[in-house]
Amino acid sequence: MTKLVSYRRHRFPPEIIAHAVWLYFRCPLSLRLVEELLLERGIVVSYETVRRWALKFGPEYARRLKRKRPRRRDIWHLDEVVITIAGQRHWLWRAVDQDGYVLDEIVQTRHDTKAAKRLLKRLLKKQGCAPKRLITDKLGSYAAARRQIMPRVEHRSHKGLNNRAENSHLPLRKRERAMQGFRSPGGLQRFTSVFSAVRNLFVPPRSRRSALATHLHRLQAVAAWKSAAGVAA
């Protein structure tokens, strides 16, 4: 049985803490804007407190959210994006499937075959099986890493085919601007791990859906979030 989230020694009710963390990771809001939205509801809490809640409870909630089950027919789209932190360039390597679901992401200082291999190894460990196909841009490191880690998997290298992975960076870019950048590689890794878990939960699959189906999907996502946070649905 999964142990419940502990809110001991926190003077605010779990519902308020969970809602504040949800606002921060789900919406393109800074900590100060989350503070302002809570104040509008009569909840007086500082942005620094919201930051501490996000650091403490965000990863805990993310671990409890249901993960998508991997399938051998899945297609993995891999891409990397450069993020400057304190004047130094880092790369966020990301993998998404054919539905745009974020499978994994890792912050690295390298932009070479060694970094690509590390991403592939993490993916195989987490997913438990290899994909049907890999799709990447023209970066040669992907081909070299694929030959060493999963040589039997089909690999298509074409920039035009990889829009799904490239588009997956856009929500994080918006958050980066709202937050005025990230302060450390570790902070970026922690934030994006929770951010992607929440986004995976709330964004409907990439298929034609009616407005009603989308509405129902989001209601189910809210219920799953509250269950992960251990608050009443």
C-alpha positions as a Markdown table, in Angstrom:
| # | Residue | x | y | z |
|---|---|---|---|---|
| 1 | Met | 0.0 | 0.0 | 0.0 |
| 2 | Thr | 1.4 | 3.4 | -1.0 |
| 3 | Lys | 2.2 | 5.6 | 1.9 |
| 4 | Leu | 0.2 | 8.8 | 2.0 |
| 5 | Val | 1.8 | 12.2 | 1.5 |
| 6 | Ser | 2.6 | 13.7 | 4.9 |
| 7 | Tyr | 1.6 | 17.3 | 5.6 |
| 8 | Arg | 2.7 | 17.3 | 9.2 |
| 9 | Arg | 4.0 | 20.6 | 10.6 |
| 10 | His | 2.4 | 22.6 | 7.8 |
| 11 | Arg | -0.2 | 25.1 | 9.1 |
| 12 | Phe | -2.0 | 25.3 | 5.7 |
| 13 | Pro | -4.5 | 22.6 | 4.7 |
| 14 | Pro | -3.3 | 20.0 | 2.2 |
| 15 | Glu | -5.9 | 21.2 | -0.3 |
| 16 | Ile | -4.3 | 24.7 | -0.4 |
| 17 | Ile | -0.8 | 23.3 | -0.7 |
| 18 | Ala | -1.7 | 20.9 | -3.5 |
| 19 | His | -3.6 | 23.7 | -5.3 |
| 20 | Ala | -0.6 | 26.0 | -5.1 |
| 21 | Val | 1.8 | 23.4 | -6.4 |
| 22 | Trp | -0.6 | 22.6 | -9.2 |
| 23 | Leu | -0.9 | 26.2 | -10.2 |
| 24 | Tyr | 2.9 | 26.6 | -10.3 |
| 25 | Phe | 3.6 | 23.5 | -12.4 |
| 26 | Arg | 0.5 | 23.4 | -14.6 |
| 27 | Cys | 0.2 | 27.1 | -15.5 |
| 28 | Pro | 2.8 | 29.5 | -17.0 |
| 29 | Leu | 3.0 | 31.4 | -13.7 |
| 30 | Ser | 5.9 | 32.8 | -11.7 |
| 31 | Leu | 5.9 | 32.2 | -7.9 |
| 32 | Arg | 4.8 | 35.8 | -7.3 |
| 33 | Leu | 1.8 | 35.3 | -9.6 |
| 34 | Val | 0.8 | 32.2 | -7.8 |
| 35 | Glu | 1.0 | 34.2 | -4.6 |
| 36 | Glu | -1.3 | 36.8 | -6.1 |
| 37 | Leu | -3.8 | 34.3 | -7.3 |
| 38 | Leu | -4.0 | 32.7 | -3.9 |
| 39 | Leu | -4.4 | 36.2 | -2.3 |
| 40 | Glu | -7.4 | 36.8 | -4.6 |
| 41 | Arg | -9.0 | 33.8 | -3.0 |
| 42 | Gly | -8.2 | 35.1 | 0.5 |
| 43 | Ile | -5.2 | 32.9 | 1.1 |
| 44 | Val | -2.3 | 34.9 | 2.4 |
| 45 | Val | 0.9 | 33.0 | 1.6 |
| 46 | Ser | 4.3 | 34.3 | 0.5 |
| 47 | Tyr | 5.9 | 33.3 | -2.9 |
| 48 | Glu | 8.8 | 31.8 | -0.9 |
| 49 | Thr | 6.5 | 29.5 | 0.9 |
| 50 | Val | 5.0 | 28.4 | -2.5 |
| 51 | Arg | 8.6 | 27.8 | -3.7 |
| 52 | Arg | 9.3 | 25.5 | -0.7 |
| 53 | Trp | 6.0 | 23.6 | -1.3 |
| 54 | Ala | 6.9 | 23.1 | -4.9 |
| 55 | Leu | 10.4 | 21.8 | -4.0 |
| 56 | Lys | 9.1 | 19.4 | -1.3 |
| 57 | Phe | 5.8 | 18.2 | -2.7 |
| 58 | Gly | 6.2 | 18.5 | -6.5 |
| 59 | Pro | 8.5 | 15.5 | -6.8 |
| 60 | Glu | 6.4 | 13.5 | -4.3 |
| 61 | Tyr | 3.2 | 14.1 | -6.3 |
| 62 | Ala | 5.0 | 13.3 | -9.6 |
| 63 | Arg | 6.1 | 10.0 | -8.3 |
| 64 | Arg | 2.5 | 9.1 | -7.5 |
| 65 | Leu | 1.1 | 10.0 | -10.9 |
| 66 | Lys | 0.3 | 7.1 | -13.1 |
| 67 | Arg | 2.8 | 6.5 | -15.8 |
| 68 | Lys | 1.9 | 5.5 | -19.3 |
| 69 | Arg | 2.6 | 1.9 | -19.9 |
| 70 | Pro | 5.3 | 1.3 | -22.6 |
| 71 | Arg | 4.5 | -0.6 | -25.8 |
| 72 | Arg | 7.0 | -2.3 | -28.1 |
| 73 | Arg | 5.3 | -0.5 | -31.1 |
| 74 | Asp | 6.1 | 2.9 | -29.6 |
| 75 | Ile | 8.1 | 5.4 | -31.6 |
| 76 | Trp | 10.6 | 7.5 | -29.7 |
| 77 | His | 11.3 | 11.0 | -30.8 |
| 78 | Leu | 14.6 | 12.4 | -29.4 |
| 79 | Asp | 15.8 | 15.9 | -29.3 |
| 80 | Glu | 17.9 | 18.3 | -27.2 |
| 81 | Val | 17.7 | 22.0 | -26.4 |
| 82 | Val | 20.3 | 24.3 | -25.1 |
| 83 | Ile | 19.6 | 26.2 | -21.9 |
| 84 | Thr | 22.0 | 28.8 | -20.5 |
| 85 | Ile | 22.4 | 28.7 | -16.7 |
| 86 | Ala | 24.7 | 31.3 | -15.0 |
| 87 | Gly | 26.5 | 31.9 | -18.3 |
| 88 | Gln | 27.2 | 28.2 | -19.0 |
| 89 | Arg | 25.5 | 26.2 | -21.7 |
| 90 | His | 23.7 | 23.0 | -20.8 |
| 91 | Trp | 21.6 | 20.7 | -22.9 |
| 92 | Leu | 18.2 | 19.2 | -21.9 |
| 93 | Trp | 17.9 | 15.9 | -23.7 |
| 94 | Arg | 14.3 | 14.8 | -24.1 |
| 95 | Ala | 12.4 | 11.8 | -25.4 |
| 96 | Val | 8.7 | 11.8 | -26.3 |
| 97 | Asp | 6.6 | 9.1 | -27.9 |
| 98 | Gln | 4.3 | 9.3 | -30.9 |
| 99 | Asp | 1.6 | 10.9 | -28.8 |
| 100 | Gly | 3.8 | 13.6 | -27.5 |
| 101 | Tyr | 4.0 | 12.0 | -24.0 |
| 102 | Val | 7.3 | 12.8 | -22.3 |
| 103 | Leu | 9.2 | 9.6 | -21.6 |
| 104 | Asp | 12.3 | 11.0 | -20.0 |
| 105 | Glu | 14.6 | 14.0 | -20.0 |
| 106 | Ile | 18.0 | 14.7 | -18.6 |
| 107 | Val | 20.2 | 17.8 | -18.2 |
| 108 | Gln | 23.8 | 17.4 | -19.3 |
| 109 | Thr | 26.8 | 19.6 | -20.0 |
| 110 | Arg | 27.8 | 17.4 | -23.0 |
| 111 | His | 26.4 | 17.5 | -26.5 |
| 112 | Asp | 28.0 | 14.4 | -27.9 |
| 113 | Thr | 27.7 | 10.6 | -28.3 |
| 114 | Lys | 28.3 | 10.0 | -24.6 |
| 115 | Ala | 25.4 | 12.2 | -23.6 |
| 116 | Ala | 23.1 | 10.5 | -26.2 |
| 117 | Lys | 24.1 | 7.1 | -24.9 |
| 118 | Arg | 23.2 | 8.1 | -21.4 |
| 119 | Leu | 19.8 | 9.2 | -22.5 |
| 120 | Leu | 19.2 | 5.9 | -24.3 |
| 121 | Lys | 20.3 | 3.8 | -21.4 |
| 122 | Arg | 18.0 | 5.7 | -19.0 |
| 123 | Leu | 15.1 | 5.2 | -21.5 |
| 124 | Leu | 15.7 | 1.5 | -21.7 |
| 125 | Lys | 15.9 | 1.1 | -18.0 |
| 126 | Lys | 12.7 | 3.1 | -17.3 |
| 127 | Gln | 10.6 | 1.8 | -20.2 |
| 128 | Gly | 11.7 | -1.8 | -19.9 |
| 129 | Cys | 11.7 | -2.4 | -23.6 |
| 130 | Ala | 13.1 | -1.0 | -26.9 |
| 131 | Pro | 10.9 | 1.0 | -29.2 |
| 132 | Lys | 9.8 | 0.1 | -32.7 |
| 133 | Arg | 11.6 | 3.1 | -34.1 |
| 134 | Leu | 13.8 | 6.1 | -33.2 |
| 135 | Ile | 13.3 | 9.4 | -34.9 |
| 136 | Thr | 15.9 | 12.2 | -34.4 |
| 137 | Asp | 17.3 | 15.2 | -36.2 |
| 138 | Lys | 20.6 | 15.0 | -38.1 |
| 139 | Leu | 22.9 | 15.1 | -35.0 |
| 140 | Gly | 25.4 | 12.3 | -35.5 |
| 141 | Ser | 25.6 | 11.5 | -31.8 |
| 142 | Tyr | 22.2 | 9.8 | -32.0 |
| 143 | Ala | 23.2 | 7.4 | -34.7 |
| 144 | Ala | 26.4 | 6.5 | -32.9 |
| 145 | Ala | 24.6 | 5.9 | -29.6 |
| 146 | Arg | 21.9 | 3.9 | -31.2 |
| 147 | Arg | 24.4 | 1.5 | -32.9 |
| 148 | Gln | 25.9 | 0.8 | -29.5 |
| 149 | Ile | 22.8 | 0.7 | -27.3 |
| 150 | Met | 20.0 | -0.7 | -29.5 |
| 151 | Pro | 21.5 | -1.7 | -32.9 |
| 152 | Arg | 18.4 | -3.6 | -34.0 |
| 153 | Val | 16.0 | -0.6 | -33.7 |
| 154 | Glu | 15.2 | 1.3 | -36.8 |
| 155 | His | 16.5 | 4.8 | -36.9 |
| 156 | Arg | 15.2 | 7.7 | -39.0 |
| 157 | Ser | 17.2 | 10.8 | -39.0 |
| 158 | His | 15.4 | 13.7 | -40.6 |
| 159 | Lys | 14.7 | 17.2 | -39.1 |
| 160 | Gly | 11.3 | 17.4 | -40.7 |
| 161 | Leu | 10.2 | 14.1 | -39.0 |
| 162 | Asn | 11.1 | 15.3 | -35.6 |
| 163 | Asn | 8.7 | 18.2 | -35.0 |
| 164 | Arg | 7.0 | 16.3 | -32.2 |
| 165 | Ala | 10.2 | 16.3 | -30.1 |
| 166 | Glu | 11.1 | 19.9 | -31.0 |
| 167 | Asn | 7.6 | 21.1 | -30.1 |
| 168 | Ser | 7.8 | 19.4 | -26.7 |
| 169 | His | 10.4 | 22.1 | -25.7 |
| 170 | Leu | 8.0 | 25.0 | -26.2 |
| 171 | Pro | 6.0 | 24.7 | -22.9 |
| 172 | Leu | 9.3 | 24.7 | -21.0 |
| 173 | Arg | 10.6 | 27.7 | -22.9 |
| 174 | Lys | 7.5 | 29.6 | -21.8 |
| 175 | Arg | 8.1 | 28.7 | -18.2 |
| 176 | Glu | 11.8 | 29.6 | -18.5 |
| 177 | Arg | 10.8 | 33.1 | -19.5 |
| 178 | Ala | 8.2 | 33.4 | -16.8 |
| 179 | Met | 10.8 | 32.3 | -14.2 |
| 180 | Gln | 13.5 | 34.5 | -15.7 |
| 181 | Gly | 15.7 | 31.5 | -16.2 |
| 182 | Phe | 16.9 | 28.6 | -14.0 |
| 183 | Arg | 19.5 | 29.0 | -11.3 |
| 184 | Ser | 21.3 | 25.6 | -11.5 |
| 185 | Pro | 21.3 | 22.4 | -13.6 |
| 186 | Gly | 19.9 | 20.5 | -10.6 |
| 187 | Gly | 17.1 | 23.0 | -10.3 |
| 188 | Leu | 16.3 | 22.6 | -13.9 |
| 189 | Gln | 16.3 | 18.8 | -13.7 |
| 190 | Arg | 14.0 | 18.8 | -10.6 |
| 191 | Phe | 11.6 | 21.3 | -12.2 |
| 192 | Thr | 11.3 | 19.7 | -15.6 |
| 193 | Ser | 10.8 | 16.2 | -14.1 |
| 194 | Val | 7.7 | 17.5 | -12.2 |
| 195 | Phe | 6.6 | 19.8 | -15.0 |
| 196 | Ser | 6.5 | 17.1 | -17.6 |
| 197 | Ala | 4.8 | 14.6 | -15.3 |
| 198 | Val | 2.0 | 17.2 | -14.7 |
| 199 | Arg | 1.8 | 18.0 | -18.4 |
| 200 | Asn | 1.6 | 14.4 | -19.4 |
| 201 | Leu | -1.4 | 14.0 | -17.0 |
| 202 | Phe | -3.4 | 17.0 | -18.2 |
| 203 | Val | -2.7 | 17.3 | -21.9 |
| 204 | Pro | -5.0 | 15.0 | -24.0 |
| 205 | Pro | -3.4 | 12.5 | -26.4 |
| 206 | Arg | -2.6 | 13.8 | -29.9 |
| 207 | Ser | -5.7 | 12.6 | -31.7 |
| 208 | Arg | -9.0 | 14.0 | -32.8 |
| 209 | Arg | -11.1 | 14.4 | -29.7 |
| 210 | Ser | -14.5 | 16.0 | -29.2 |
| 211 | Ala | -14.8 | 18.9 | -26.7 |
| 212 | Leu | -16.7 | 16.6 | -24.4 |
| 213 | Ala | -14.0 | 14.0 | -24.5 |
| 214 | Thr | -11.3 | 16.6 | -23.8 |
| 215 | His | -13.4 | 17.9 | -20.9 |
| 216 | Leu | -13.8 | 14.4 | -19.4 |
| 217 | His | -10.1 | 13.8 | -19.8 |
| 218 | Arg | -9.3 | 16.9 | -17.8 |
| 219 | Leu | -11.7 | 16.0 | -15.1 |
| 220 | Gln | -10.1 | 12.6 | -14.8 |
| 221 | Ala | -6.7 | 14.3 | -14.7 |
| 222 | Val | -7.8 | 16.6 | -11.8 |
| 223 | Ala | -9.1 | 13.5 | -9.9 |
| 224 | Ala | -5.7 | 11.8 | -10.5 |
| 225 | Trp | -3.8 | 14.8 | -9.3 |
| 226 | Lys | -5.9 | 15.1 | -6.1 |
| 227 | Ser | -5.4 | 11.4 | -5.5 |
| 228 | Ala | -1.6 | 11.7 | -6.0 |
| 229 | Ala | -1.6 | 14.7 | -3.5 |
| 230 | Gly | -3.8 | 12.8 | -1.0 |
| 231 | Val | -6.6 | 15.4 | -0.9 |
| 232 | Ala | -10.3 | 14.9 | -1.2 |
| 233 | Ala | -11.6 | 14.7 | -4.8 |
